[in-house]
Amino acid sequence: MLVKWEGIVIRSVDYGESSKVVTLFTREKGKVAMMARGAKRAKSRLGAVSQLFTHGYYLCKTGPGSGMADLSQGEIVDSFRDLRQDLMATAYAAYIAELLDRLTEQEEANPFFFQLLHQLFHYIDEGRDAEILCRIFETKMLRVAGISPHLTDCSSCGREQEPYVISISQGGLLCPACRESDPYAIAVTPSVWKLLRLFQVFDLERLGEIELKPSTRSQLKHVLRRYYDEHLDLYLKSRSFLDQMERMNLSGGD
């Protein structure tokens, strides 16, 4: 049976001498994997459409069982050319793609996340702040992972009293009266937890210009990194590469 999906390539792995296994995040069916036979050949019509980050329409042949679909042809909508030509932008996009891949199940339709991914890549391609876009995405993916922090009041007693700290182990804010219950809680400025709360519900299509202090950026990254590291057993190659790129970028700016 032939099916047509609108999708974005989030993973592309060489298979044998001439083929690729391509993972799409599709609007209609969520995450799906397919075989792109001959895609590595120089003149293959599947070569361009199977490249990482490509957004297009994909015609696939599926069988009666649960085997992998075969990619028959594709039509590129957007290759995000500028994103590909900027190594730092590529590093952020690769991390976003791998995180989505690792935290979603096969063939669970989620048009919201397809649209979110498309909007993220579009903004990064335009040269928008990829670091902030990444932090927004990480915050939203915490909900998918079932570990979204409680950021409306104290996660222990429910009291609304600042200054708050963020407890990774207790899953959110702690007020001054409860902060001693977690000696490892993270002290942050109010703007950090308020931004995280905003990112949880923020409609990315309404994104304007965001100017953040370096200290705020650092605290956002630290809090989110702690959440992922302490609650999820994930090793992401793209994160290691992104960390390396960020260190090089910082040292180059000094």
N, C-alpha and C positions, 0 to 999 in steps of 0.2 A: 504494500500500500504506500502511495506517495503522500507525504504531508509537507506542508510549508510552514516554517516557523520564522518569526522575527527574533533575532538573537544577537548577543554580543559574545565574542570569544573570550573566555576567562582562563582557558588553559589549552595549550597546543603542544603535544608530545610526539616526538618522532616514533614511528612504528615500522620496524623492518628497514629495508633499503630505500623505499620510495614513498611510504605512506605516513600519515599522521593520525593520531587519535585527538579529536577536537572536542572540547567541552564548551558548550554554549550555555549562557543564561538567557532563556527565552521568555518572551512576554506570555506565551500561551501555556507553556508546560514546565516553567521553572528550569532547573538544571538538567541538561541532557548531554550525553556523550555520543559521538558518532565517528565512524571511520571515514577518513578522507583518503581514498585510495589513489596513489600516484601523486599526492599533493607536493611531494618533495622534488618531483621532476621539474626541470627548468621551464618547460612549456606547458605545465599543467594548468588547466582552467580552475583548479581548486586551490592553487598556491596562495593567491592573494586573499581569498575569502577565509582561509584557515589561519591567518596570522593573528597573533594575540591583539586584543582590544577592538578588532574589526566589528563594526555594526552592520548587519545586513539581513537579507531574507534568504533562508536556506531551505532548499528542496531536498528532502530525505526519503529514503526507501526504508520502510520498517517491515519486519516480519511478524508472523503470528505469535511468536514466543517473546521472551524478554531479552533477546540478544541485542547487540548494539546496532543502531541504525547506520545505513550507508549514506554518505553525503553525495548527492547526485550533481547538484549545481548550486551556485550562490550568486546573489546580486548585492554588491556593496552599496550601503547607504552612506556610511562615513568611515573612513579609515583612521581618523584622528591623527592626521599627518604631523601637525605641530607637536602634539604630545609625544609622538615617537622620536622626534628629532631633539628633544630636550631630555638628557639623561636623568636629571632630577625628577622631572615630571613622569618619566617612564617608571622610575623606582616607586613613586607613590601609587601610580596606577596599577603596577604589578602587585603591590601589597594589598590594595583594595580588592583586586580580582582574586587573589589567593585566599584572603580572609573570607570573602563571600563564598568561595568554593568549599572551604573547610567547615563553614558553619551552616550550610544548607544541605538538605537531602535531595537525592535524585527525584526528578519528576514531581516536585511539589510546586504547583503554579503559585507565583507571587508577583502579580503585575506591578505592585508597589516597588518591590526591590529591583525589578527590571528598569522601571522608570528612574529610580534613584541612581542606579549604576550608570544609566545613559546620561543623566544630568551631571553626575560627577565627572565623567570623562569629557563631556562637552565643556564644562567649566575649566578643567585642567588644560584642555586643548586651547582654550581662549587665553590662557596665561593667568587665571585666577589663582588665589593663594592655595596651593595644593596641600600644604600642611594643615591648614584649618579645615579644608574639605575632608581630609583624612580623619581629623579628630571628630568631626560631625558623624562620619560614617562609622567609626569605631563605637561611638556612643550609641548609635541606633542598633548596631549589631549586638550590643550587650543584651538587648531585649530578646533578640533571636536566641541567644545562648542561655537565656533564663537567669541572668545575673544583673539585670539593670538596677543601678543603685537608687535608693530611696532618697529623694532630694527636696521634699516639700517641708519636712520638719524632722525632729530627732527620730531616728530609726529605732531607738530604744524605748523612750518614754512618750514620744509624740509631742513634746513641748516645742513651741516655736520661740527659740531664744538663741541669739547669736552672742559671741562668735562660734560658728560651727567648725568642727574638724570632720574629716572623711574617714570612716572606718571601713577598710576593705573586708575584714572578717565579719562585721555586723551588717554590711550591705548598705551603707549610706551615711547620712549626717549624724553626728553626735553633738548634743548641746553641752554647755559648760559643766552641767551637773553630771553628765554621763560620760564625759570624755575619758575619765580615769579608768573606765571599764575596758578600754583598749589602749594600752601603752604604745602601740604601733600605729595609732591613727595619724593621718596626715594633716598637718596644719596648712591650710590654704587661704588665700585671700577670698573675700566674698564674691568677687567677680568670677572666680574659677567654678565654684559650685553652682552659681547662677547661670553661667554659660553652659555647663553640663546639663542642667535642668532644661534650658532652652533647646539645646541640641537634641534632647530626647523627643521633642514634639515639633521641631522646626521643619517647615516646608521648604525644601531646598530651592524650589523654583522662585522663592521670594528673597533669595540671598542678595544682599547689597555688599558694599565694601565693608570689610571687617579689619579694623586696626587694633592689634593687641600688643601689649608690652612683651618683650622677651621673657620676662619672669612669668607672666601669665601663660605664655605658650609652653614654657618648661614645666609648669605645674600641671597643666592639662595633660601633657604627654605622660608625666610621671604617674598621675592618678590612674589614667586609662591603662598604662602598661602594667601597673600593679594589679588591677582588676583581672586583666587577661592572664597574667603570669600565675596568679594565686588561685584562680577559679577554673582555668582551662588548661588542659595538657596539650598545648599546641606548639609545634616547631614550624615556623614559616621561613623558608629560604629567602623569600622576598623581604622579610623584616630585617634579616641580617644584612642584606644588601642595602636596604634603605638606611639602616643605622650607619653603615660605612659611608654612604653618600652624604648623610647629614654631617658626619664628623669632618669629612673632607670640605664640605661647603662652609662650615664654621671656621675651620683653620684657614681656608682661603680668604675669608673675610677679615681676618685679623691683620 
